[in-house]
Amino acid sequence: MGMRSIVMGLVAASYCLASSWTPMKTEGQPLARHECAFIEAGGKLYLIGGRGEKPVNVYDPKTNRWSEAAAPPMEIHHFQPVVFDRKIYVLGALTGKYPHETPVPNVLIFDPKANRWSKGPAIPEDRRRGAAGVAVHDGKIYVLDGIQDGHWDGHVAWFDAFDPKTGAWTKLPDAPRPRDHFQSVVIGDKLYAAGGRLSSAKTGDTFKLSVGEVDIFDFSTGAWSTAKEKIPTERAGCFATDWKGRVLVLGGESGAHEAAHSEAEAFDPKTGKWTSLPGLAQGRHGTGVAEYGGKLWVAAGSANRGGGPELTTLEVWDGR
């Protein structure tokens, strides 16, 4: 092998290493949990909820240390939290045991600075559901799709706007199709829904009825559309974020195999195309992805489809 080939090989190996998700060795560790949420607020990363009643675990990227914060006022799982006015809002969550989990009836709010939970407005009874996609746009919180009866039945295509300043709820046009166990993403003036399924323990199809279409809501026109390309790897229990102007979908579970998915796939709104990015070091579902310091962070979740094994690990990707 010539010197040039050796150098090129080293460069390629270095690039691959830089582009990989890296497991972190941390001081302390969070509680094992899944069907939870992971989100950044004020420079720290918050691991919230999951099956059973659990306190919040807090990761400080500056010290590489985990600590514990106040527990929610009730068991909460299957939700996508958002940050508004420096507080973490929980809407569209479930509580209780499989397969008939019930929607959480109120907005729940966590103040990281005060380390305190509070109960927000009641969610209208005819719009309650869980495992929904939630995102913030222009001062309002949007709740999309979800399921009314845990993993059993009651899939909805509902779309609502919640005003955290007034507590008002507004019904918006239904999405083109229902889905649950997914996360929504806002980029610019559009909201994207990718991944998810129609959970149906009622028919024995808890994992099989995946949704491949990408649905898009345009806030400027108030209209829905559907992208031409489906997500390459259909899965639910996945987590998503806006990454450099693309909808990045990570992890998940499906009927394809027992192990949780490690795939990372990105949808480019400009081209309408999907591309594959470096996959997770540990396949997992039922958690979230947080952005801090120009990097993406993922923690906890389940290593297999279904309820376990629950994870405590943390990994990071520099996005290159």
C-alpha positions as CSV (number, residue, x, y, z in Angstrom):
1,M,0.0,0.0,0.0
2,G,1.4,3.4,-1.0
3,M,1.8,6.4,1.3
4,R,-1.1,8.2,-0.4
5,S,-3.4,5.3,0.2
6,I,-2.4,5.1,3.9
7,V,-3.0,8.8,4.4
8,M,-6.4,8.7,2.6
9,G,-7.4,5.7,4.7
10,L,-6.5,7.5,7.9
11,V,-8.4,10.6,6.8
12,A,-11.5,8.4,6.0
13,A,-11.3,6.6,9.3
14,S,-10.9,10.0,11.1
15,Y,-14.0,11.3,9.3
16,C,-16.1,8.3,10.1
17,L,-15.1,8.6,13.8
18,A,-16.0,12.3,13.8
19,S,-19.3,11.5,12.1
20,S,-20.3,8.8,14.5
21,W,-22.6,8.9,17.6
22,T,-20.3,8.7,20.6
23,P,-21.4,7.0,23.9
24,M,-20.6,9.2,26.9
25,K,-19.0,8.2,30.2
26,T,-20.8,10.5,32.7
27,E,-20.6,11.2,36.4
28,G,-23.7,9.5,37.7
29,Q,-26.5,8.2,35.5
30,P,-30.2,8.7,35.0
31,L,-32.9,6.3,36.0
32,A,-33.6,3.7,33.4
33,R,-36.7,4.7,31.6
34,H,-38.5,4.7,28.2
35,E,-41.6,6.4,26.7
36,C,-40.0,9.4,28.2
37,A,-38.8,12.8,26.8
38,F,-35.4,14.5,26.5
39,I,-35.1,18.2,25.9
40,E,-32.7,21.1,26.3
41,A,-33.6,24.2,28.4
42,G,-31.3,26.9,29.7
43,G,-28.1,25.0,28.8
44,K,-29.1,21.7,30.5
45,L,-30.7,18.6,29.2
46,Y,-33.9,17.2,31.0
47,L,-35.0,13.6,31.0
48,I,-38.6,13.6,31.9
49,G,-41.4,11.0,32.5
50,G,-41.5,7.5,31.3
51,R,-43.5,4.6,32.6
52,G,-43.9,4.7,36.4
53,E,-43.5,7.8,38.5
54,K,-40.0,9.1,38.2
55,P,-38.2,12.3,39.1
56,V,-36.7,14.5,36.4
57,N,-33.0,13.7,35.7
58,V,-30.8,16.6,34.6
59,Y,-27.6,16.4,32.6
60,D,-25.2,19.3,32.6
61,P,-23.0,19.2,29.5
62,K,-20.5,21.6,31.1
63,T,-19.8,19.3,34.0
64,N,-20.7,16.0,32.4
65,R,-22.8,15.3,35.5
66,W,-26.3,13.9,36.1
67,S,-28.5,15.2,38.9
68,E,-32.1,14.9,40.1
69,A,-35.0,17.4,39.9
70,A,-38.6,17.4,41.0
71,A,-41.0,14.6,39.9
72,P,-44.0,15.4,37.8
73,P,-47.3,15.5,39.7
74,M,-48.4,12.2,38.1
75,E,-47.1,9.5,35.9
76,I,-46.6,10.8,32.3
77,H,-45.3,9.1,29.2
78,H,-45.7,9.1,25.4
79,F,-45.3,12.8,24.9
80,Q,-43.1,15.4,23.1
81,P,-42.3,18.3,25.3
82,V,-41.6,21.8,24.2
83,V,-39.9,24.9,25.7
84,F,-41.9,28.1,25.9
85,D,-40.8,31.2,27.8
86,R,-38.0,29.2,29.5
87,K,-40.5,26.6,30.8
88,I,-41.1,23.0,29.7
89,Y,-44.7,22.3,28.6
90,V,-46.2,18.8,28.4
91,L,-49.3,18.3,26.2
92,G,-50.6,15.3,24.5
93,A,-49.3,12.8,27.1
94,L,-50.6,9.5,28.4
95,T,-50.7,8.0,31.9
96,G,-51.4,4.5,33.2
97,K,-50.6,1.0,32.0
98,Y,-50.6,-0.8,28.7
99,P,-52.7,-1.2,26.6
100,H,-55.4,1.2,27.9
101,E,-53.3,4.2,28.9
102,T,-55.4,7.4,29.2
103,P,-54.7,10.9,28.1
104,V,-53.4,13.4,30.7
105,P,-56.3,15.9,31.2
106,N,-54.3,19.0,31.8
107,V,-51.3,20.9,30.5
108,L,-48.3,20.3,32.8
109,I,-45.6,22.9,33.1
110,F,-42.1,22.5,34.6
111,D,-40.0,25.5,35.6
112,P,-36.4,24.4,35.6
113,K,-35.1,27.5,37.4
114,A,-37.6,27.0,40.3
115,N,-37.5,23.2,40.1
116,R,-41.3,23.2,40.3
117,W,-44.1,21.6,38.4
118,S,-47.5,23.3,38.0
119,K,-50.8,22.3,36.5
120,G,-51.9,24.4,33.5
121,P,-55.3,24.7,31.8
122,A,-57.5,21.7,31.3
123,I,-57.3,20.2,27.8
124,P,-60.8,20.2,26.2
125,E,-62.3,16.8,26.9
126,D,-63.1,16.2,23.2
127,R,-59.5,16.8,22.2
128,R,-57.6,14.7,24.7
129,R,-55.2,12.2,23.3
130,G,-51.6,11.0,23.8
131,A,-48.5,9.9,21.8
132,A,-49.1,13.1,19.8
133,G,-46.7,15.4,18.0
134,V,-46.1,18.8,19.6
135,A,-44.3,21.8,18.3
136,V,-44.0,25.6,18.9
137,H,-44.6,28.2,16.2
138,D,-45.1,31.9,16.5
139,G,-46.0,32.0,20.2
140,K,-48.4,29.0,20.1
141,I,-48.0,25.3,20.8
142,Y,-49.4,22.9,18.2
143,V,-50.7,19.4,19.0
144,L,-51.0,16.9,16.1
145,D,-52.7,13.5,15.8
146,G,-52.3,10.9,18.6
147,I,-54.4,8.2,20.1
148,Q,-57.2,8.3,22.6
149,D,-57.1,4.8,24.1
150,G,-53.5,4.0,24.8
151,H,-52.3,1.4,22.4
152,W,-55.8,0.0,21.8
153,D,-57.8,2.2,19.5
154,G,-59.0,5.8,18.8
155,H,-56.4,7.1,16.4
156,V,-57.1,10.8,15.5
157,A,-56.0,13.2,12.8
158,W,-56.7,16.2,15.0
159,F,-54.7,19.4,14.9
160,D,-54.9,22.0,17.6
161,A,-53.3,25.3,18.6
162,F,-52.8,26.1,22.3
163,D,-52.0,29.6,23.4
164,P,-49.9,29.4,26.6
165,K,-50.5,33.0,27.4
166,T,-54.3,32.9,27.4
167,G,-54.9,29.1,27.8
168,A,-57.1,29.2,24.7
169,W,-57.5,26.1,22.4
170,T,-58.3,26.4,18.7
171,K,-59.3,23.5,16.5
172,L,-57.5,23.5,13.1
173,P,-57.9,21.5,9.9
174,D,-57.3,17.7,10.4
175,A,-54.1,16.2,9.1
176,P,-54.4,14.1,6.0
177,R,-54.1,10.9,8.1
178,P,-53.9,9.9,11.8
179,R,-50.7,8.6,13.4
180,D,-49.3,8.1,16.9
181,H,-45.9,7.4,18.5
182,F,-44.1,10.1,16.4
183,Q,-42.8,13.6,16.9
184,S,-43.5,16.7,14.8
185,V,-41.0,19.3,13.7
186,V,-41.4,23.0,12.7
187,I,-39.0,24.5,10.1
188,G,-39.7,28.0,9.0
189,D,-43.5,28.4,8.3
190,K,-44.2,24.6,8.0
191,L,-44.8,21.8,10.4
192,Y,-43.7,18.2,9.4
193,A,-45.0,14.9,10.6
194,A,-42.9,11.8,9.8
195,G,-42.8,8.3,11.2
196,G,-45.4,6.8,13.6
197,R,-48.1,4.2,13.3
198,L,-51.6,3.3,14.1
199,S,-51.1,1.4,17.4
200,S,-53.7,-1.4,17.5
201,A,-53.3,-3.9,20.3
202,K,-57.0,-4.4,19.8
203,T,-56.3,-6.4,16.6
204,G,-52.8,-7.6,17.6
205,D,-51.1,-5.1,15.4
206,T,-49.3,-2.9,18.0
207,F,-46.1,-2.5,15.9
208,K,-47.1,-3.4,12.4
209,L,-49.3,-0.5,11.1
210,S,-46.6,2.0,10.4
211,V,-47.2,5.3,8.5
212,G,-44.8,6.1,5.8
213,E,-46.1,9.4,4.4
214,V,-44.7,12.8,5.4
215,D,-47.5,15.3,6.1
216,I,-46.8,19.0,6.0
217,F,-48.8,21.9,7.3
218,D,-48.2,25.4,5.9
219,F,-48.9,28.0,8.5
220,S,-48.9,30.8,5.8
221,T,-51.7,29.1,3.8
222,G,-53.4,27.0,6.5
223,A,-53.3,24.0,4.2
224,W,-52.0,20.4,4.5
225,S,-50.0,18.6,1.8
226,T,-48.1,15.3,1.6
227,A,-44.6,14.8,0.4
228,K,-43.9,12.6,-2.6
229,E,-41.3,10.5,-0.9
230,K,-42.1,8.3,2.1
231,I,-39.7,7.9,5.0
232,P,-37.2,5.2,4.0
233,T,-37.4,3.2,7.2
234,E,-40.9,3.1,8.5
235,R,-41.0,3.0,12.3
236,A,-42.7,4.5,15.4
237,G,-41.5,5.4,18.8
238,C,-39.0,7.5,16.9
239,F,-37.8,11.0,17.9
240,A,-37.2,14.0,15.7
241,T,-35.8,17.5,15.5
242,D,-34.9,20.3,13.1
243,W,-31.3,19.7,12.2
244,K,-29.7,22.3,9.9
245,G,-33.0,22.9,8.1
246,R,-33.8,19.2,7.7
247,V,-36.3,17.0,9.5
248,L,-34.1,14.4,11.3
249,V,-35.9,11.2,12.5
250,L,-34.0,8.9,14.8
251,G,-34.4,5.5,16.4
252,G,-37.8,3.8,16.8
253,E,-39.4,0.4,16.8
254,S,-41.3,-1.6,14.2
255,G,-42.5,-5.1,13.3
256,A,-39.4,-5.6,11.2
257,H,-37.2,-6.8,14.0
258,E,-37.1,-7.1,17.8
259,A,-34.2,-4.7,18.3
260,A,-35.0,-1.0,18.4
261,H,-34.0,1.0,15.3
262,S,-30.7,2.9,15.2
263,E,-31.4,4.6,11.8
264,A,-31.0,8.3,11.4
265,E,-32.8,9.7,8.3
266,A,-33.2,13.3,7.2
267,F,-35.9,14.9,5.0
268,D,-34.8,18.0,3.1
269,P,-37.8,20.3,2.6
270,K,-36.1,22.1,-0.3
271,T,-35.7,18.9,-2.4
272,G,-38.3,16.6,-0.9
273,K,-35.7,13.9,-0.6
274,W,-34.6,11.7,2.3
275,T,-30.9,10.9,3.1
276,S,-29.3,8.6,5.6
277,L,-27.1,10.0,8.3
278,P,-24.9,8.2,10.9
279,G,-27.0,5.8,13.0
280,L,-27.2,5.7,16.8
281,A,-24.5,3.8,18.6
282,Q,-27.4,2.1,20.5
283,G,-30.7,1.5,18.8
284,R,-33.5,2.8,21.0
285,H,-37.1,4.0,21.0
286,G,-39.3,5.9,23.3
287,T,-37.2,8.9,24.2
288,G,-36.1,12.3,22.7
289,V,-33.3,14.2,21.1
290,A,-31.9,17.4,22.5
291,E,-29.6,20.0,20.8
292,Y,-26.9,21.8,22.7
293,G,-23.6,23.3,21.8
294,G,-24.0,22.5,18.1
295,K,-24.4,18.8,18.9
296,L,-27.3,16.4,19.3
297,W,-27.8,14.3,22.5
298,V,-29.9,11.2,23.0
299,A,-30.5,9.4,26.3
300,A,-32.5,6.5,27.8
301,G,-35.3,4.7,25.9
302,S,-35.8,1.0,25.3
303,A,-33.2,-1.2,23.4
304,N,-35.9,-3.5,22.0
305,R,-39.4,-2.8,20.8
306,G,-41.9,-2.9,23.6
307,G,-41.1,-2.3,27.2
308,G,-37.4,-3.1,27.6
309,P,-34.6,-3.4,28.4
310,E,-34.7,0.2,29.5
311,L,-31.5,2.2,29.0
312,T,-29.5,4.7,31.1
313,T,-27.0,5.5,28.4
314,L,-26.2,8.9,26.8
315,E,-24.7,9.4,23.4
316,V,-23.8,12.5,21.3
317,W,-23.2,13.4,17.7
318,D,-21.4,16.5,16.4
319,G,-23.4,16.6,13.2
320,R,-20.5,16.4,10.8
